[in-house]
Amino acid sequence: MSKIYFFLLLLFSGVSLFGQNELSGVISTQQGEPLIGAVVYIPEHHTGTVTDLTGHYLLKGLPIGTLKIQYSYMGYNSRLERVDMSGAPLEVNIALKQSPIETQEVVVVGGYNSTQHETAVKIDVIKSGVISSSGTPNFAESLTRIPGVDMISKGNGISKPVIRGLAMNDILVLSNGVRFENYQYSDHHPMGIDEFGIESVEVIKGPASLLYGSDAIGGVIDFVKEKPAPVGQIQGDFNTQLYSNSLGAVSNLGVKGSSGHFFWGLRGGGKTNADYLQGGGTFVPNSRFNEWSFKGNAGYTSKIGSFKLYFDAGEQRLGLVEPDVIPLINERGRKSEIWYQTFGNRLLSSQNKLYLGKYKLEFNAALQKANLLHYDERRDPFIEMGLSTLTYETKLYLPSTKNGEYILGFQGFDQHNENLHGRETILLPDAVTKNYSGFTLLQYNFFKTLKVQGGARYDHRLIDTESYGDLSDPAYHPAVSNTYDSFSGSLGATYDLQDILFFRANFSAAFRAPNLAELTSKGLHENRYEEGNAALLPQRAYGSDLSLHYHIDHVSFDLAGFYNKINDYIFLSPTGTESADGFPVYKYLQANAGLYGGEAVVHLHPKQLEWLHFETTYSSVTGKREDGEYLPLIPAHKLRMEIRGERKQLGLLENGYLKFSAFHAFDQRNLAHEEEATPGYTLFDTGIGATVKVSNQPVELGLTLNNIFDIKYIDHLSTLKEAGYFNQGRNLAFSLKIPFTISR
């Protein structure tokens, strides 16, 4: 082993001897005026800086090889430039094009650092600023501004994202690229990730098993962490939001710094919310929730590579709106004392990349622990489980050219579920899940306008569970030992016609292995008796996605259509029988199914009124089984319209905005068995915000009023519909952000 370490030391030492790589240049407008404070960032190397008063930038100590540099400035289109560092200083001057409409963002999901238009899979991005100005205490609800993204909710504290009609284990949630495990199989469990320290959220729509394996047949949501501070600076920010409806308060404080090689960051925050008021003004008992989290990171970047370490810790305490607790709560409150659940999460991840000449080697690993406890009226929990997950991956980036990039990779995870401290209820058995996979990705450019992307993947999964209960007990469940093998792949292309009209097509094959709950459940879960099915087969999805994007200076139009055929779709269905205790029995079944629909986005920015924006989005999805029955929990068709005025300078105010929006959900009458029709509804929101300077200190302020007319409505995906409760009523939200620089 010592010989291996010695060899690696020699290898790294040899690489570091090659030249002093420096990248410099000037960022300007197309008219040649320097842009002050423009951001220059290398996503894969985690290094960045900002331009000085002359628009000049300088990055030192960069590795030899091909790098992608992101150049961005507010109000201008971002650019992603490929540069080849050979050991000598390199000068790259960039002229950014001013654009009132942001047409594309640089994304990190999808296998490559690229722009949205360069990826064959459909990727949408929502920035942290949009999230913070959404005016809702529900983080998942802020993501629904992306057309095609919805949420299953059980009040403000418990919600699950939905992508084109699929949710829970059919979509994969990533925390900064790391597979996030938080007992996501149930719609009664929260997403588990907060918005603190998030730079943006990237959403892949459609099957993505090629990149991420099982559980990505409906798409992927990646919560991308904030960038490090520019080299040579220590920065920070304090954020707080107040919500009238839930008497809620959210605050977090972060500090980060970066030197020539080292960077670090710390952030902590918390949330507290009382029972929310439904439309009409009455409170929903036990919809209260409280959370806290802490996040830290440190890293080192140099010519040989980048080495990053992240630690996230969080705790959620969530009230449960259940029939048993409703008559017991007569007063509105914020502290959960009966009928609640807690989730604790700890995630330690290491993300590293080595530059070996024309080759790049990436190796990542993460260890995470999740603890779930359920309480009723008693002091001690009646359910307590712990989930430990070790994930790891290695990617080898082969020598790339101007036209081609190639990746070979290996991924795996080792997961253990354990029932703790002998609690009276065993929801899921003790189990071990192992997964191993290998994959290859490639992309190639033809004629500078046509880019083809594709790849193939093989996965092997093993699930072993222990038996529980006595043979004479009706709840006895034998041990399960199942293996699943699957191939998946993707082939797509993008075509760019004179930077005005852009086409995308992608065809993919994906899979999802049955999860522990689907295989082994046998007992009461919430208000129904659930039975698993050890004979379930893996779901296999075959997706097609077509889209076009049209953009000129003051008009942007996006249109996307999809069809996702899923063989052996797994769903929970009532059997029409009752358990010995009188609860309805549900069982996991399978049937072939298909989901189809699309999204449209129109963004107008009148040339004569440069400060004005009109944006309209529409999304539609229909899910049906092969026998003609509709799938459960499919969102209604939705239409959103917004008019927004923006001014960079208005007296003492900077970056001011005023917005009005209308949101309409259509009737949902395409119902699964035992679902009830949901009438449509229309909501109106407004908001205003700006940056003011107090003694040269910028302070960002915002005020948002959602559901202006306090409409009583129920979203089709709200699980409180069964209890007869409406969604949140009128809510006034105040937000404040104070960014600061400690040193330069």
N, C-alpha and C positions, 0 to 999 in steps of 0.2 A: 504494500500500500504506500509506503514511504517513497518508493521509486516513482509511483504514479504522480504523487504530489510534486516531487522534484522535477519530473518531466513537464508538468503543467506550469511550474514556476519558470522553467527555462523558456517554455513556449510564450508565456505572457511577457517575459523580459525581452524576448526577441522581437515580439510585435511592437513593444514600446520604444524600441530603438529607432524606428522609422520616422524621421522627420517630425517637425512641430506643425501639425495641421492647424491652420487658421482659416476661418471663413469671414469675409468682411464685405461691405458694400454699402450702397445708399438705397433707401426706399423712398420713392417719390410718387407724386400723382402723374397722370399721363401728360400733364402740362409742364412737368419738371420741377414742381414745387416739393420741397422735402416734407415728409410726414413725420412729425415729432411724436414719439411714444408708440410707434408701430411695433407690433409683436413679431419676433423672429423665434421660432420654436422647432425643435427636432423631436417629434413624438417618441420615436423608438429609443432615443438617447436621453430623454428627459432633461434636456438642456435648453435654455432659452434666454433671451435678452430683449431689450427695447431700444429703439433708436434714440439718438441724442437730438440736440437742437438743430443739427444740420441734416437729420435723417440718416446718419451713419450708424452702423452696427458692427460688432466684432465678437466672434466666438472663437475661443482657443481650446487647444487640447482635444480636438475631434479625432475620431478613429479613421484609419485608412479604409477606403471602400466606398460603396454607394450609399448615400443618405438622401432622405426626403425632408426638405425644409418647408415649413409652413410660414407664410407671410400673411399677416392679417392686420386690419385696421377698421375701426367702426365706420360704417357707411360705405365701405369698399368691398369688392369681391375678394375673398381669400384666394391665395394661390399656393399650390403645392409643387415645388420644384425639385427635380432630381439632380443631384450633384455628385460628381466622382472626386473624392478626396484622395490624392496620390502622395501626400507627404509634404507638398509645397503649399504656400499660402495661395488661397483662391479668392477672387473677387467676383461677387454676383450682385449686380444692380437690378432692382425690381421696380417696375412702374405698375401700381395698382389702379384698377379701373373703378371709378366711383359708381356706386349702384344703390339706389334707394330701396331695392328689393334684394334681399339675400337669396341667391340662387342655389348655393351649395355650401356645405360645411365639410371640413376634414374629419374623417371618421377613423376610429381605431379597430372597430369590429369588422368582420368580413375577411380576416386572414392577412390583409395588407393595410398599411397606412395609405389612405387614398381619399379622394373626394367622393361625395355622394354620387356624382355622375359617372365616376369611373368604375363603380361596382355593379356587377350583373344582378346581385340580389338587391331588393328594395330596402333601403335604410333611411329612416327618418330620425331627425335630431331635434331635441328640445333643450334649450339653454337654461341655465340656472336662473337667469333674470326673469324669464317667462314663468318659471315655477314659483318664484317668490312673489310675483305680482298677480298670481291666480286668485288669491283671496280665499283659499280654502284650507282648513286645518288637516285635510285628508291629502297626503302626499300623492297617493295613487290617482286621486281625482284630477290633480294638475296634469297628469300624463294623458288624460283623455282629450286634451286639445289636439293631439295628433290624430288625424282621421284614420279610422280603422282600429284605434285603441280604446277599449272600454274598461269597466271594472265591475267585479262582483263585490258587493259590499254588505257588511252587517253593521251599519252605522259608520261614523267617521274613523274609528280606530282600527277596524278590521276590514281590509279590502284586498282584492287580488286583481292584478292586471289581466286583461283579455286582449288578444290580438286576433282580429278577423274571426271571432267566434270561438277561439280555443283558449283555455286557461289552465291554471294549476300545473299538473305534470305534463301538459301538452305544450307548454312554453318554458323556456329556460331563463332563469334570472342569474345574471352575473354581477358580481361586485368588483368593479375595476378589472374585468376579464376573468375573475375566479368564479367557478361554479358555486352558487350560493345554496346551501342546504338548510331548510328551516321547517321541515314537516309541511311542505307546500301542497300535499295531496288534498287538503280539505279547504272548502270555502269558508270555514269557520276560523281559519288561521290567518294571521296577518302576513303581509309581504316580507316584513322583517328588516327593511333597509330604510334609513331616513335620508333626508335631503342635505344634511350637514356636510359641507366640504365637497359637494358634487359640482363638477364643472358643467356636465351635460348628461343627458340620457339618450342613448342610441338604441333604436328599435329596428331589428330585422323582421320584416314581415314575410311569413311563409316558411316552409320547411328549411332547416339549417343544420341537419344532422351531419353533413359533410364536415363542418367546422367544429361542431360541439358534441356530436354523438346523440345518444338517446335523450328524450325529453325536449327536443327542439323541433318537433314536427309542425308546430304552429308558429314558431318564431323565437326570437331572443330579445331580452331587454338587458342592456349593460349600463350600469351606473358608473360613469367615468369620473374618477377623482380629479380635483382641481390640479392645475399645473403647479410646479414649484415656483418659488419667487425668482424673478430675473437674477442672473448672476451678479453678485455683489450687493444684494439688497436683503433687508429683513422687513417683511410686510405683515399686515394682519387686518382683521375686520371683525366687527361686532354686529350681530344681526338680531333683530327681535320682531316678532309679529304678535298682534293681539286680535282676538276674534270675539265679537259680541255675542254670537249665537251660542257658542259652547263655553263662554267665559274663559276662553283658551288663551294661553301664553306660550310662545315658542321662542327660545333664545339660544344662541350659540356664539362662541368666541374662538377664533383661530389665529395662529401666528405661524409664519413660515419664513425660512431664510435659505440663502444659497450663496456659496463661495465659488471659487473656480472649479472645484471638484465635488464638494460635499453639498447636500441639500437636506433639509429636515422640515417637519411640520407637526403641529399639535392643534387639536381642535376638540372642544367639548361642548355639550349642550343638553337641553332638556325640553320636554313638552308636558303641559298639564291641561286637561280639558274636562269640564263638567258634562253632565248629560245634555245632549243637544236638544234644541227646540225644533220640532217638526213644523211644517207649514201650518199656519193657524195659531202657533204660539205655545202649545203644550209640550212638555218635555218627554223624552223617551227614556224610561227608567233603565238605569245601569248601562247606558251607552257611553259612559265616562272612560277615559283612558289616560295613562301617564307613561312617559318614556324618558330614558336618558341614554346618552352614548358618549364614548370617548374614542378618538382616532389619533394615531400617531404614525409618522413615517420618517424614514431616513434613507439616504442613498449616496452612492459614490459614482461619479462618471469620469471617464478618462479616455485615452486613446485606445485602450484595450477593450473597453466595453462600459456597460452600465449595470449597477447592482443596487437593487431597491428592496426595502423591507417595510411592510405595512402591518399595523396592528389595529384592529377594530374591536370594540367591546360595546355591548348595548343590552338594555333590559327594557321589556315592555310589560305593562300591567293593564290588562284589557277587560273591562266589564262585559258580561254576556247578557244580551237581551233574550232571556228564555222564559217560557211560561211559568216555571217554578219560582222565578225571582220577581216577576212583575207585581204580584200582590204584596210583596214584602217591602217594596221601596215606595214610600209615600212622599219623600222630599228629594228635591234635586241636590246632587252632590258631585264631588270629584274623586273621592277616595273609594277604591274598590275594597269591599270587606266580605261580600258574599257573592257567589256565582261569578267567578272571574277566572281568567287564565293568565299565566305569566310565561314569557319567552325570554330566555337569556342566550345571547350569542357572543362567541369569541372567535375571531378570525385572524390568524397570523399567516401572512403570505410573503413569499420571496420571489421576485421577478428579475431575471438577469439575462444579459445578452453579451456575448463575446464577439469581437470583430477579428477574424482570422484571415486577413487579406481580402480576397474576393468572396470568402465564405462568412456567414454569420451563424452563430449557434445560440439559440435561446433555450434556457432551462428554467422552469418555474415550478414551485411547489407551494402548497397551502395546507394548513391544518386548522380545522374549525370544529367547534363544539356548540351544539344547540341543546337547551334544556326546556322541556315543556311540563308545566304543572297545571292541573285543573282543580279548582276549589268549588265546593258548594257552600252550605251554611256552616260547615264545620271549620275548625281552625287549620286542620291538616289537609293536604291535598288528597284526593282519591285517585288521581292519575299522576304519575311522575315518570318521565322518560328522558333519556339522554341519547343524542345522536352525534357520533364522532365521525368525521370525514377527512381523509387524507387524499388530496388531489395532486397530480403531477403531470408535467408534459415537457417534451423536448421537441424543438423545431430546428431543422437545418435549412438555412436559406442558401441555395446554390448560387453560383455566380450569375448575376443578372446582366442584362443588356438594356439598351434603350427600349427594346421591343418586348422583352420577356422577363418574367420572374417565376421562380420555381421553389417550392417548399416541400420537404419531407418531414413527417411528424409522427410522434407517438404520444398517446395520452392514456391516463388511467386514474382510477380512484378506488379506495378501500374504505368501506363504510360499515359502522357497527351501531345497531340500535339496541338499547338496553333499558329494561324496566328497573327502576331504582327504589330502594328502601321498602320493598314489599307492600306497595300500595294495593288497595282492595280491587281496583279495576285494571285489567290488562287490555289496553286498547289495541296494541300491536305486539307481536311476540319478539323476543330477543332474536336478532338476525344479523347476518353478515352479507354484504353485497360487494362484489368485486367486478371491476370492468377494465378491459384492456382493449386498446384500439390503435390502429396504424392508418395513416392517411397521406395523401399527396395532393398538392394544390398547384395549379399553374395558371398563368395569364400571359397572353401574347397580343401585341398590337399589330394590326394590319393597316397599311395606308394612312397611319396617323389618326384615323377617324373610327376604325373598327377595333374593338377590344374584345377578346374572347377569354372567358374564365371557366375553369372546370376542375374536376378532381374526383377522387374515389376514396372510399373509406371502408374499413372492416372493423367490426366490434364483436367482442365476446364478453358476455355478462353471466355471472353466477350469483344466485340468491339462495342462501341456506338459512332456514329458520329452525328454532327449537319448538318442540311441542309444548302446549300449556293446557292446564286443566286435568281433571281425572277422566279416565275412560268412561265412567258412568255419568259424567257431567254433560248436560246438553251443550254447554259452551266449550267442550273439549275440542281442541284443534290439533291435528297431527302435524309433525314436522314437514316442511316443504323444502325440496332441493331441486331447483330448476336452473337450466342453462339456456341462454339465448344467443344465437349467432346471427349477424346481419351484415349485409353490404348496403352502402348508401353512396350517393353521388350527386353531382350537380353539373350542369352545362348551361352557360349563359353567355350573352353578348351585349355590348353597348355600341351604339352608333351615334356619332356626333356630327350633325350637319351644320357647318359654318357657325358653331357656337350659338345657334338660335333654336334649332329643333334637335331634340335628343330622344333616342329610342332605347328601350331596354327590354330584353326578353330573358327569362330564366326558367329552366326545367330541372326539377330535382326529385330525388327519391330519398325518403327519410324513414326512420322507424322510432318506436318507443316501446321499451320492454315494460311489462306490467309492474306496478310498484307494490310495495309491501302491503299497503292497505287493501289494494284490489285483490291480492292473492290470499290474504290471511284474515281479514276482518271477520269477527264473529261475536257480536255483542252490541250493546246499546251505545250509540254515538249521537249526542245531542238528543233529539226527540224521535229517533228511529232506530230500529234494529238492523244492523248491516251485516251481510254475509259476503265473504270473499269467495273467490273462485280460483283454485290452484291450477285449473286447466286453461287459464287464459293464454292466448297467443299474443305475440308482439303486434302492436299496431304498425301498419306500413302505409306511408303516405306518399302520394305521387302528385307533386304540385307544379303548376304552370303559372307564370306571372308575366304579364305584358304591361308596359307603361310607356308614356311619352311625356316629354317636358318641353314646353315652348316658352321662350323668354326673349323679350326685347327690353329696352331700358325701363319702360314704365308699365309693362304687362308681363305677368307670369301665369302659366296655366299648366297644371299637372293632371293627368288622367291615368289611372291604373285599374286593371282588371285581373282577377285571379280565379283559379279553380284548384281546390285541394281535395283530392280523392283519398279517403282513408279506409283501407281494408282492415277488418277486425277492430273497428272503433270500440273502445271500452266505455261503458256508461253505467250509472247506477239507476236501477229501475225498480219501482214498487212491484211486489209479487201478488198483492191483493190479499195477503194473509197477515195475521198478527202473531206476535211473540207471546210467550206464556204470561208476560206482564202487561199485555194489551197494547204494545207499541207496533206500528206498521213495520213490516219486514221489507227491506230493500236488498236487492242482490246485484252484484256486478255481472253484466252480460256483454255480449259483443255482437256487432252487426256492421256490415259495410255501409259507409256513409260518404257524403260529399259536402263540401262547403264552397260557396261561390259568391262573388260580389265584386266590389271595387270602391275606389275613392276618387274624388275630384277636388282640386284646389284651384281657385282663381284669385289672383292678387293684382289689384289695380292701383296705380300710383299716378294720378293725373300730372302731366307735365306742367300745366299751368299752376297747379297747387302742389308744390313739391313736398309740403308738410303733411299731406293727407294720404291715408291708406284705406283701401276697401279690400277686405278678404272674406271669401266664402269657401266653406269646405262641406263636402257631402260624403257620407260613408254608408255602405250597404253590405250586409252579409246575410246569407240564407244557409241553413244547415239541415240536411235531410238524410235519413237512413235510406238504404236501398229499397226497403219495403214501403216507402212513402211517408213514414212517420217523421215528424220534425225532431231535431236534436234539442235537448234541454239547454237553458241558459244561453240562448243566442240573442245578442243585443238587437234592439229595434234600429231601423234606418234613422240616421241623424243628420241634421243640417245646422251649421253654425255660420253666422254672419257677424262681422265686426267692422266698425269704422273707427279709425284711430288717427289722431293728430299728433305730430311730433315736431318739436322745435329744439335745435341744438342750443340756442341762446334766446332767452326772453327776459330782458331786464336782468335781475339778479339770479334768475333760474337757468340751469343748464340741463340739457337732455330731458326736457319736459314732455309729458304726454297726457292726452285725454282720450279715453276710449269708451265706446258703447258697443254692446254685443247682444245678440239674440240667439238663443239656442232652442231648437225644436226637435223633439223625439217623436217619431210617428207611432201610430198604434202598432202594437205587437200582437198579432193574432195567429202567427205560425207557432203553434204550441206543441210541446212534447206531452206525453201522457201525464196527467194530473197537474199540468201547469194551467194557470189561469191567464186569461187575456189581460193585457195592460194598456190602458188608454194613453194616447199621446199627451204631450204637455209642451208648453213654451215658457222659457225663462228669459229674463232680461237682467243684464249686469252692466255696471259702469265702473270706471276707475280713473284715477288721476295720480300723477307722480312727477317728481323732479329732483334734481340735485341742487342743494344750496350750499354756500360756503360760509362757515362761521370761523372768523379769524384764520382764513385760508385753509380751514379743515373742511373737506367735502362731506356732506351728509345727504344720503339718499332717502327720500321720503315717498311713501305711497299710501293711497287710500282707495279701497275697493269695496263696492257694494254689490253683493251677489243676491240673486232672487229678489229683485227690488220690490215686487208686489206680493211677496210672501205666499207664493203659490203652493197649494197642497198638491203634491205629485208623488208618484212612486215609480222609480226606475224599474224596468223589467228584471234587471239583474240584482236588485236589492233583496237579500234573504229576509229582511224584516217585513216584506210584503205579506208573509204568512201570518205574522202577528198583527197585521193591520196598521202598521206605523208608516208614516210618510217619510220622505227624505228631508234633509235639512231645509229649514225655512230661511227667512231673510237673515243675511249675515254681513256685518260691517267689519272690515279688516283694516288694520293699520300696520304698516311695515316701516322699519327703519334699518338702515345699514350705514355703518361708519367705517370706511376703509382707512387705513393709516399705514405710514411707512416709518419704521423705527430708525433705520439707517440706510445709507446708500454707499 
